[in-house]
């Protein structure tokens, strides 16, 4: 939030007063997400209050669970496994200790409790759109937690991050008629996953196009906090297959490797990146 749009009330610094331009800024940057969250919580009859507080990331994750509720319910594992895989930002013990979030999950999935069994499952996390114009495969869950992206772009979003890429094998033949794009971290691991997905889909006669981030790029050093992917300087082009990348993509990768940088998927605006790649045949 821009600090010049709010001010403390004289005599009571606990009260903030909106300044000129606040409402317009709020409408442009926050209202759409707030309205989606508000409508979702009302739909689920989940009422946040002093005893039921949720972070924004909690609400986004609850929305993702709702969008994929049938798949998650069919492959339900124990609470620790579910928490670790779905609430990966908080860890395996999160649902055990966060009553409000756990109860919301139980309500969305229409279950009374999690099973005790420990299964090693891969969940098919999807934000659907009827008759989509394209399918966007995402390395991270962030864009799936903003389902208004799918509605606005008229696309279907699939989570295929990490070791979850075997889910690609489950894409129905009927869906392979749509253009398929891949959104990812532009680091060694993210681009290697793209190669694996590309090779999988090529066997089914389908090409997947990687979404190149829009400029200006928000570069990060590869040794940034909790980032463990590193470029392979022993091999040309970090061992990546040049043939799978356009000239623009190769140019960006070369810079990232040379300067030991990466670009986080979540630093991009999906709408801008999608239309940039549609309009710029790289």
C-alpha positions in Angstrom: 0.0 0.0 0.0 1.3 3.5 -0.9 1.8 5.3 2.4 0.6 8.7 1.0 -2.9 7.2 0.5 -3.5 6.7 4.3 -2.7 8.8 7.3 -3.0 8.4 11.1 -5.9 10.2 12.8 -4.7 13.1 14.9 -4.8 12.2 18.6 -5.2 8.5 17.9 -2.5 6.8 15.8 -4.4 3.5 15.9 -7.0 4.9 13.5 -6.1 5.3 9.8 -7.8 7.8 7.6 -8.1 7.4 3.8 -6.6 10.1 1.7 -7.3 11.3 -1.8 -6.8 8.5 -4.3 -7.2 5.7 -1.8 -10.5 4.4 -3.2 -9.2 4.3 -6.8 -6.0 2.6 -5.7 -7.9 0.0 -3.7 -10.3 -0.7 -6.6 -7.4 -1.2 -9.0 -5.2 -3.4 -6.7 -7.2 -5.1 -4.1 -11.0 -5.1 -4.7 -11.2 -8.0 -7.1 -9.3 -10.4 -4.8 -11.2 -9.1 -1.7 -14.5 -9.7 -3.4 -13.5 -13.2 -4.5 -12.4 -14.1 -0.9 -15.6 -12.6 0.6 -17.9 -14.4 -1.8 -16.1 -17.7 -1.3 -16.2 -17.6 2.5 -19.9 -16.7 2.4 -20.5 -19.6 -0.1 -18.8 -22.0 2.3 -20.5 -20.4 5.3 -17.1 -19.8 6.9 -17.2 -16.6 9.0 -13.8 -15.2 10.0 -13.9 -13.6 13.5 -11.7 -13.2 16.5 -11.6 -17.0 17.0 -11.4 -17.9 13.3 -8.7 -15.9 11.7 -7.2 -16.7 8.3 -4.2 -15.3 6.5 -4.6 -14.4 2.9 -2.5 -17.5 2.0 -4.9 -19.6 4.0 -7.9 -18.3 2.1 -6.2 -18.8 -1.2 -5.3 -22.4 -0.3 -8.9 -23.1 0.9 -10.1 -21.8 -2.6 -7.7 -24.2 -4.2 -9.0 -27.1 -2.1 -12.5 -26.2 -3.1 -11.6 -26.1 -6.8 -10.0 -29.6 -6.5 -12.3 -31.0 -3.8 -13.4 -34.1 -5.6 -9.9 -35.2 -6.5 -8.6 -34.5 -3.0 -11.5 -36.3 -1.3 -11.0 -39.4 -3.5 -7.3 -39.6 -2.7 -7.4 -38.4 0.9 -4.3 -39.2 3.0 -3.6 -38.5 6.7 -3.7 -34.9 8.0 0.1 -34.6 8.2 0.6 -35.6 4.5 -2.3 -33.4 3.4 -1.0 -30.4 5.3 2.6 -30.9 4.0 1.5 -31.1 0.3 -1.4 -28.6 0.2 -0.3 -26.1 2.9 3.4 -26.4 1.9 4.1 -22.8 3.0 3.3 -23.9 6.6 4.3 -27.5 6.9 2.9 -30.9 8.0 1.8 -29.9 11.5 -0.1 -26.7 10.4 -3.6 -28.2 10.2 -3.2 -30.0 13.5 -2.5 -26.8 15.3 -4.6 -24.3 13.3 -8.2 -25.2 14.3 -9.9 -22.6 12.1 -8.2 -23.7 9.0 -8.5 -27.4 9.7 -12.3 -27.0 10.4 -12.7 -25.1 7.1 -10.9 -27.9 5.2 -13.2 -30.5 6.8 -16.2 -28.5 5.8 -15.1 -28.0 2.2 -14.3 -31.7 1.8 -17.5 -32.7 3.6 -15.7 -35.0 5.9 -15.6 -35.4 9.7 -11.9 -36.2 10.1 -8.8 -37.2 8.1 -8.0 -40.9 7.7 -5.1 -42.4 9.7 -3.5 -44.2 6.8 -0.3 -42.9 5.3 -0.4 -42.8 1.5 2.2 -41.4 -0.9 -0.2 -39.7 -3.3 0.0 -37.1 -6.0 -3.0 -34.8 -6.0 -4.4 -33.5 -9.3 -4.8 -29.8 -8.5 -6.8 -28.0 -11.2 -8.7 -24.8 -11.7 -11.2 -25.7 -14.4 -12.7 -23.5 -17.1 -15.4 -24.9 -19.4 -14.2 -24.8 -23.1 -10.9 -23.1 -22.3 -8.8 -21.2 -24.8 -5.7 -22.8 -23.4 -4.2 -24.9 -20.6 -1.5 -23.4 -18.4 0.7 -25.8 -16.5 2.1 -24.2 -13.3 5.2 -25.2 -11.4 4.0 -23.6 -8.3 0.5 -23.3 -6.7 0.3 -19.5 -6.5 -1.6 -18.9 -9.7 -4.1 -21.7 -8.9 -4.8 -19.9 -5.6 -6.0 -16.9 -7.7 -8.8 -18.6 -9.7 -10.1 -15.4 -11.1 -7.0 -15.7 -13.4 -8.7 -18.7 -15.0 -12.0 -16.9 -15.4 -10.5 -13.7 -16.8 -8.1 -15.5 -19.2 -10.6 -18.3 -20.1 -8.0 -20.9 -19.4 -7.6 -24.1 -17.3 -4.8 -24.1 -14.7 -2.9 -27.3 -13.7 -0.4 -27.7 -10.9 2.5 -29.9 -12.2 5.4 -28.8 -9.9 8.3 -30.9 -8.7 7.7 -34.6 -8.8 4.0 -34.0 -9.6 4.7 -34.0 -13.4 3.4 -37.6 -13.8 0.0 -35.9 -13.6 0.6 -34.8 -17.1 0.0 -38.3 -18.2 -3.6 -37.9 -17.0 -4.4 -35.1 -19.3 -7.3 -36.4 -21.4 -6.8 -36.6 -25.2 -9.7 -34.3 -25.7 -7.8 -31.5 -23.8 -4.7 -31.9 -25.9 -6.5 -30.0 -28.7 -5.9 -26.8 -26.7 -2.7 -24.7 -26.7 -0.6 -25.7 -23.7 1.8 -23.3 -21.9 4.1 -23.8 -19.0 4.7 -21.2 -16.2 7.6 -21.7 -13.9 10.5 -20.4 -11.9 13.2 -19.5 -14.3 15.9 -21.4 -12.5 17.7 -24.7 -13.3 15.1 -26.9 -11.6 12.1 -25.1 -13.1 13.6 -25.3 -16.6 14.5 -29.0 -16.2 10.9 -29.7 -15.2 9.8 -27.9 -18.4 12.1 -30.2 -20.4 10.6 -33.3 -18.8 7.1 -32.1 -19.4 7.9 -31.1 -23.0 9.4 -34.6 -23.7 6.4 -36.3 -22.2 3.9 -34.3 -24.3 6.0 -34.7 -27.5 5.4 -38.4 -27.2 1.7 -37.6 -27.4 2.2 -35.4 -30.4 1.8 -32.1 -28.4 4.1 -29.1 -28.1 4.1 -27.1 -24.9 5.3 -23.5 -24.9 7.1 -22.0 -21.9 5.8 -18.6 -20.8 8.6 -16.0 -20.9 8.4 -13.4 -18.1 7.5 -9.9 -19.1 10.0 -7.1 -18.6 11.3 -5.6 -16.4 12.5 -8.9 -15.0 12.6 -9.2 -11.2 16.0 -10.9 -10.9 17.1 -12.7 -7.7 20.5 -14.2 -6.8 20.4 -18.0 -6.9 21.6 -18.0 -3.2 18.5 -16.1 -2.1 16.6 -17.2 1.0 15.4 -20.8 0.8 16.3 -21.1 -2.8 18.3 -24.2 -3.5 18.4 -24.5 -7.3 21.8 -23.9 -8.9 23.0 -23.6 -12.4 25.4 -26.3 -13.7 28.5 -24.5 -14.8 30.2 -27.7 -15.8 28.0 -28.0 -18.9 27.2 -25.7 -21.8 23.9 -23.8 -21.4 23.7 -25.4 -17.9 23.0 -28.8 -19.6 19.7 -27.6 -20.9 18.5 -28.6 -24.4 18.6 -25.5 -26.5 16.3 -27.0 -29.1 13.4 -26.7 -26.6 13.8 -23.0 -26.2 13.1 -20.1 -28.5 15.8 -17.5 -29.3 14.3 -15.1 -26.8 14.2 -17.8 -24.1 17.8 -18.8 -24.8 18.9 -15.2 -24.5 17.2 -14.8 -21.1 18.6 -18.2 -19.8 22.1 -17.2 -21.0 21.9 -14.0 -18.9 20.6 -15.8 -15.8 23.4 -18.4 -16.0 26.1 -15.8 -16.7 25.0 -13.6 -13.8 23.9 -16.4 -11.4 20.4 -15.2 -11.2 16.8 -16.6 -11.3 13.3 -15.3 -11.7 10.5 -16.4 -9.4 7.3 -17.5 -11.0 5.2 -15.6 -8.5 6.9 -12.4 -9.3 5.1 -12.3 -12.6 1.5 -11.2 -13.3 -0.1 -14.2 -15.1 -2.4 -12.0 -17.2 0.5 -9.9 -18.5 2.8 -12.8 -19.1 0.1 -14.8 -20.9 -0.9 -12.0 -23.3 2.8 -11.0 -23.8 3.5 -14.5 -25.0 0.4 -14.7 -27.2 1.3 -11.4 -28.9 5.0 -12.1 -29.2 5.7 -15.2 -31.1 9.2 -15.9 -29.7 
